[in-house]
């Protein structure tokens, strides 16, 4: 149905695609896999008319096509949901869905037809949302589904999904994939770009693996591969699953961080958690369960209305992040690294140094050499790959950006670290390195609260797992690292009826 | 690991061409302009007629530019620079007129008023979250009324009579008037070192001090700044207070230059306050400032003013050309950014 053959695309200094081929059949889910920088996004952007290939051709239903821009690709029936959100927050759902082809009557927008069209698209996805709702009011997961509805609003036959579940979990991802199944049943072809191999194996029929801009597996049936074989193809060398050394946690000592019956203005009720020194507590839950909000309330960014926070046994009241850092040595690596974790337009030096300036300053002035030494130390420790410390953070790859976001807290010598979704959108190899790093930090005695929607990640890293739902802790369990058993218990906790308070 | 070698972050950083370095470009432009005007009117290099007054003007407007730069660092604007200067000058004048305060006390009082007004603007902005443009514009409007009201109440016109002792020396003297034996100073007005102190102080603040850097980080990404433990609101207040303080200093320097504390001080500050930092490569979005560029930008603006003046252009024409220069500078700035982005190096 769709064939992209011998695609080549160069950017200054980088050959992003080097003769890659993608072959799609109607009615199937096709996984497009590869590490960061393998060329997946470039390929997606060529198929959707954002880039023009330097060489190669795209054939749709037996005819050569050349897209002059995204609109032409859309009208040819290729819809895409990009990794980044592309909705206008202040517009309603209906307006967003109809944005590229507003129905008009006498030159004015025909609002009734626009709403009807939006309802039809939402209906395709079994979404029960009011088309007049502003997108800004939606949850991340809902917005994601609205984007898919938008991609389906034209007569789309090929749907490209770039990391569709990066911000979804459990239920929502399942629901999304049920919809994907339904679409393929009606003759659509779906291309799925994802780092989550578990999902890929659950959903996709065929697979293309890109490495260094070339396709190393072309439209092969996925059933012929094991997970490790796919990873080998992506990485290009034998890859061992991370086996982390077991840690011993002294659970009799005073916990480093303790929440006792905490309630917040956001709506958390009676949340009790403890994290010991050298322990990783995994905080799992669906998107919207209130985990990030809990972390932010803990740092004084939202009001705590009841209960107590204890740090090393002493009750504390934290007013802001500065106080959390300086007085209690608590660091927070945010989920949204581009928006909250990094200063994209600033050099690496300043991104890492920002938390230690106070310590380095002499008479209010910061000696360059002291700052350079600190930054060099943590750049080396975390293996941040950059041309120079003066490079802007925004120019680094996702994995290196996340390391920079983490480095500033290590430089500030925190002993309690809250890490929020550390490996979203990060490739397999970097992810493994990150897991080793987090485990090593815990091994050195750091108390770590790991917020993640990636269940395999939680099972790999956590000593104990707390499951959150609707802003309350649903239950807690010890992690014996047996993925099947633990994940079943976690899922059961999520679907259990809320414990009456 | 072939792929890693070709990723952009592995290559040595490319350099921008020399002409795209804003500071060097400005120096070249400055020299070219001086050469041009000297060729057309040799009187341009006349010390008493042109060079000394021009240095005094550069001193005043460099501080005006720094006042705006202090909040541009946050990505904010201060539309009330002129009126903060006027209020500050009024305070100095009142202190001298009623309490017979000496020069330094009058100056300190004026600076305090400027800083307080700036802090007030910063406080409103950080508490309410209203855009700085709107807040300072409203403040400017209110102060226009207040300034004329105050002068009407406390003076018999629009200016105080008399200056603190020593202030007229700031206006008329240069270092050449002060000799130790046969050795006299250069032909530099006494205002210049005051402006130089301000330039060095602000430069030091944003380059090496923690507070200045944290202001810049707040400008770069307020959310990330807050989550990195920077007291964001306090930094906003501080940056605006600095802006007010520098506006006050500029008001004092202009009053010294004019020879009186009058209601008209600061009327012409707004456009030059943006012109100098933007010419010098300071971003309007915040997160990066150039103090040296601001001084160069001021120098260029004043050279153009003086040069066109000598060539007997009318005031309206002057405004037209200055406006065109600003547009050209902004276009060049945009070009520089596109280029930097394409080469993957910091602008």
Interface residues (C-beta under 8 A of the other chain):
Chain A: X12 X13 X14 X15 X35 X37 X38 X211 X212 X299 X301 X320 X321 X322 X323 X324 X325 X326 X332 X334 X339 X340 X341 X342 X343 X344 X345 X346 X347 X350 X354 X355 X357 X358 X361 X364 X365 X366 X368 X385 X386 X387 X388 X390 X391 X392 X395 X396 X397 X400 X408
Chain B: X2 X3 X4 X6 X7 X8 X9 X10 X11 X12 X13 X204 X208 X209 X210 X211 X213 X214 X216 X217 X220 X221 X223 X224 X225 X226 X227 X228 X229 X230 X231 X287 X288 X342 X343 X344 X346
